Amino acid sequence: MTTPADVQNVRDPELPGRLLTVERDALIPLLRSRAEEDFALPVAACPAWTVRDVLAHCSAALTRVVENRFEKGVFSPESNDRDIAERAGWSNAQVVDELERGMTEAGPVFAEAGGALDLIALGEWVHAGDVRVAFGEPGAYAGTGLPYALALLAQVTTERGHVPVHADLDDADEPLRLGDVTGQRPPARFIGDGSTLLRLYAGRPADRPYELAGVEAAELNILGD
């Protein structure tokens, strides 16, 4: 896996859609292969939610993106709970179908939004990892989508002026620079693999050793859940 060190300096408008397409092709067949009872498994990263709840949240969020429905309070805990409740009468297959449609159709909307919605695409990928953890599947927060997720993370953290970090990744040929590029704050230093870096930025527990200096792990969390 190769992630250019300066990828965050120029936004690639196609990147969010590309990440979702890659993840769709891996996640949807997995979901369709699971037994109905697996959708009731608890999701550790979202303590009040089951796998089905997480998927309903993800599919609803992408449908909102595609349909440009962003009313006041959207994506708040209350709004998310309403979206899940609206799908309570749906079958698991219907939720997966909506998720597949959203992952297929949202790319052009992300591209045209100028970066304002990019964090949603990254959150979708992270929630796919949450589901894999619940299933006991290997490669949560990794897999074929990881290079795209890292590139998108670099873009999002730079656009938002997040804490600067210089990441030396075990599984990349070049270092990754994230966050504020103004030089007003010395960059923190991360040494570890790409999956662990994504876990930290998503507020998920690391499952492998890593080194982090100049910033607390909690400061990296950009998703807030």
C-alpha positions as CSV (number, residue, x, y, z in Angstrom):
1,M,0.0,0.0,0.0
2,T,1.3,3.4,-0.9
3,T,-0.1,6.7,0.3
4,P,1.6,9.9,-0.9
5,A,2.9,12.1,1.8
6,D,1.3,15.2,0.4
7,V,-2.0,13.7,-0.8
8,Q,-3.9,15.9,1.7
9,N,-2.8,19.1,0.1
10,V,-5.0,18.7,-3.0
11,R,-8.6,17.5,-2.7
12,D,-9.5,14.6,-5.0
13,P,-13.3,15.1,-5.4
14,E,-13.7,11.5,-6.6
15,L,-12.1,10.0,-3.6
16,P,-15.1,9.7,-1.3
17,G,-17.1,7.9,-4.0
18,R,-14.2,5.7,-4.8
19,L,-13.8,4.7,-1.2
20,L,-17.5,3.8,-1.0
21,T,-17.4,1.8,-4.2
22,V,-14.5,-0.3,-3.0
23,E,-16.2,-0.8,0.4
24,R,-19.5,-1.6,-1.2
25,D,-18.0,-4.4,-3.3
26,A,-16.5,-5.9,-0.1
27,L,-19.2,-5.3,2.5
28,I,-22.5,-6.0,0.6
29,P,-21.6,-9.6,-0.3
30,L,-20.6,-10.1,3.4
31,L,-23.9,-8.8,4.7
32,R,-25.9,-10.9,2.3
33,S,-24.0,-14.0,3.4
34,R,-24.8,-13.6,7.1
35,A,-27.7,-15.2,9.0
36,E,-30.7,-13.1,10.0
37,E,-29.7,-13.4,13.7
38,D,-26.3,-11.8,13.0
39,F,-28.0,-8.5,12.4
40,A,-29.1,-8.4,16.0
41,L,-25.5,-8.6,17.3
42,P,-24.4,-5.7,19.5
43,V,-21.9,-3.2,18.1
44,A,-19.2,-2.4,20.7
45,A,-18.3,1.0,19.1
46,C,-22.0,2.1,19.2
47,P,-23.2,0.6,22.6
48,A,-26.9,1.2,22.1
49,W,-27.0,-0.2,18.5
50,T,-27.1,-3.6,16.9
51,V,-25.6,-4.4,13.5
52,R,-28.9,-3.7,11.9
53,D,-29.1,-0.3,13.6
54,V,-25.7,0.7,12.4
55,L,-26.5,-0.4,8.8
56,A,-29.9,1.5,9.0
57,H,-28.0,4.6,10.2
58,C,-25.5,4.2,7.3
59,S,-28.1,3.6,4.6
60,A,-30.2,6.5,5.9
61,A,-27.2,8.9,5.9
62,L,-26.3,8.1,2.3
63,T,-29.9,8.4,1.2
64,R,-30.0,11.9,2.8
65,V,-26.8,12.7,0.9
66,V,-28.3,11.5,-2.4
67,E,-31.6,13.3,-1.9
68,N,-30.0,16.4,-0.4
69,R,-32.0,16.2,2.8
70,F,-30.2,18.0,5.5
71,E,-32.7,19.6,7.8
72,K,-31.8,21.3,11.1
73,G,-30.4,18.8,13.6
74,V,-29.5,16.2,11.0
75,F,-27.1,13.5,12.2
76,S,-27.7,14.4,15.8
77,P,-28.3,11.4,18.1
78,E,-32.0,12.2,18.0
79,S,-32.1,12.4,14.2
80,N,-30.1,9.2,13.9
81,D,-32.5,7.4,16.1
82,R,-35.5,8.6,14.1
83,D,-33.8,7.4,10.9
84,I,-33.4,4.0,12.4
85,A,-36.9,3.9,13.7
86,E,-38.3,4.8,10.3
87,R,-36.8,1.5,9.0
88,A,-38.0,-0.6,11.9
89,G,-40.6,-2.3,9.6
90,W,-38.1,-3.1,6.9
91,S,-36.5,-6.5,6.4
92,N,-32.7,-6.8,6.9
93,A,-32.4,-7.3,3.1
94,Q,-34.2,-4.0,2.4
95,V,-31.8,-2.2,4.7
96,V,-28.9,-3.7,2.9
97,D,-30.4,-2.9,-0.5
98,E,-30.8,0.8,0.5
99,L,-27.2,0.8,1.8
100,E,-26.0,-0.6,-1.5
101,R,-27.9,2.0,-3.5
102,G,-26.5,4.8,-1.3
103,M,-22.9,3.6,-1.6
104,T,-23.4,3.4,-5.4
105,E,-25.1,6.8,-6.0
106,A,-23.6,9.1,-3.4
107,G,-20.2,9.6,-5.1
108,P,-21.1,12.4,-7.5
109,V,-22.8,14.3,-4.6
110,F,-19.7,14.1,-2.5
111,A,-17.6,15.2,-5.4
112,E,-19.7,18.3,-6.0
113,A,-20.0,19.3,-2.3
114,G,-16.4,20.6,-2.2
115,G,-15.4,18.7,0.8
116,A,-18.3,19.6,3.1
117,L,-19.6,16.0,3.2
118,D,-16.4,14.1,2.9
119,L,-16.4,13.1,6.6
120,I,-19.7,11.3,6.1
121,A,-18.0,9.0,3.6
122,L,-15.2,8.3,6.0
123,G,-17.7,7.6,8.7
124,E,-19.5,5.0,6.5
125,W,-16.2,3.2,6.0
126,V,-15.5,3.2,9.8
127,H,-19.0,1.9,10.5
128,A,-18.3,-1.0,8.1
129,G,-15.3,-1.8,10.3
130,D,-17.6,-1.7,13.4
131,V,-19.9,-4.2,11.8
132,R,-16.9,-6.5,10.9
133,V,-15.9,-6.4,14.6
134,A,-19.4,-7.4,15.7
135,F,-19.3,-10.3,13.2
136,G,-15.8,-11.4,14.3
137,E,-14.5,-10.9,10.8
138,P,-10.8,-10.3,10.3
139,G,-9.5,-7.1,8.8
140,A,-11.8,-4.6,10.5
141,Y,-10.7,-1.0,9.6
142,A,-8.4,-2.4,6.9
143,G,-8.8,-4.4,3.7
144,T,-8.9,-3.0,0.2
145,G,-10.4,0.3,1.2
146,L,-7.7,1.3,3.7
147,P,-5.5,3.3,1.2
148,Y,-8.5,5.3,0.1
149,A,-9.6,5.8,3.7
150,L,-6.1,7.1,4.7
151,A,-6.0,9.4,1.8
152,L,-9.5,10.7,2.6
153,L,-8.5,11.1,6.3
154,A,-5.5,13.2,5.2
155,Q,-7.8,15.4,3.1
156,V,-10.5,15.8,5.8
157,T,-8.0,16.6,8.6
158,T,-6.2,19.2,6.5
159,E,-9.5,20.9,5.4
160,R,-10.6,21.1,9.0
161,G,-7.3,22.3,10.4
162,H,-7.1,19.3,12.7
163,V,-4.0,18.7,14.9
164,P,-1.0,18.2,12.7
165,V,0.4,14.7,12.6
166,H,3.3,13.1,10.8
167,A,2.6,9.4,10.4
168,D,5.3,6.9,9.5
169,L,3.2,3.9,8.5
170,D,4.5,0.3,8.5
171,D,2.4,-0.6,5.5
172,A,3.1,2.5,3.3
173,D,6.1,3.6,1.3
174,E,5.8,7.2,2.2
175,P,4.9,9.1,5.4
176,L,1.4,10.5,5.7
177,R,1.0,14.1,6.8
178,L,-2.4,15.0,8.4
179,G,-4.0,18.0,9.8
180,D,-3.1,21.7,9.9
181,V,-0.3,22.6,7.4
182,T,0.2,26.2,8.6
183,G,3.1,25.2,10.8
184,Q,1.6,27.1,13.8
185,R,1.9,23.9,15.9
186,P,4.7,21.3,15.6
187,P,3.4,18.1,14.2
188,A,2.8,15.1,16.4
189,R,4.4,11.8,15.5
190,F,2.8,8.5,14.9
191,I,4.5,5.2,14.2
192,G,2.4,2.1,13.4
193,D,0.2,0.6,10.7
194,G,-2.5,2.4,8.8
195,S,-5.4,0.5,10.3
196,T,-4.3,1.5,13.8
197,L,-4.1,5.2,12.7
198,L,-7.6,5.0,11.4
199,R,-8.8,3.4,14.6
200,L,-7.4,6.3,16.6
201,Y,-8.9,9.0,14.4
202,A,-12.2,7.1,14.6
203,G,-12.1,6.8,18.4
204,R,-11.9,3.0,18.2
205,P,-9.5,1.0,20.4
206,A,-6.2,0.0,18.9
207,D,-5.5,-3.7,18.6
208,R,-1.8,-3.4,17.7
209,P,1.2,-1.6,19.3
210,Y,2.0,1.9,18.1
211,E,3.9,5.0,19.1
212,L,2.4,8.4,19.5
213,A,4.2,11.5,20.6
214,G,3.2,15.2,20.8
215,V,-0.6,14.6,21.1
216,E,-3.0,12.5,23.2
217,A,-4.8,9.7,21.3
218,A,-8.2,11.3,22.3
219,E,-7.3,14.5,20.5
220,L,-7.1,12.7,17.2
221,N,-10.7,11.5,17.2
222,I,-12.4,13.3,14.3
223,L,-15.7,11.4,14.2
224,G,-16.9,12.1,17.7
225,D,-18.6,8.7,18.2
